[in-house]
Amino acid sequence: MAQANYGPYEQFSDDALMHRYFELSDHPEEHAEELAAIDATIQSRLSAAYGVGGAESSPRVRVASPI
């Protein structure tokens, strides 16, 4: 199996990354390594933008109850 180098995804815009991610997600078993690389870049951007949260900072989920 050849080792693939997908390059630095940091150079791509958020829109381009998401487009490529969804393009590859049609066949995730064939593109697992590239999907993981893109996912890592997306996660690092989210952490940089919103901070790293733990269990104590998890989002609150509100559920509307029927009346």
Residue, then its C-alpha position, 0 to 999 in steps of 0.5 A: m500500500a502506497q503512503a499518501n501525503y495529502g499536503p498541508y490542509e491549512q492552506f485551504s479555505d474552510d469552504a474548500l475543506m468542507h466541500r472536499y470532506f463531503e465529496l470524499s464521504d460518499h466512499p469513506e472506506e476508500h478515503a479514510e486517511e484523507l478524511a482523517a487528515i481533513d477532520a484533524t484540520i477542521q477540529s484544530r480550526l474549531s478549537a482555535a476559534y472556540g477554545v478547547g472544551g471539556a466535560e464541564s464546558s459541554p453544550r447544554v441541550r434544551v428539549a422542548s416538551p409538548i404541552 
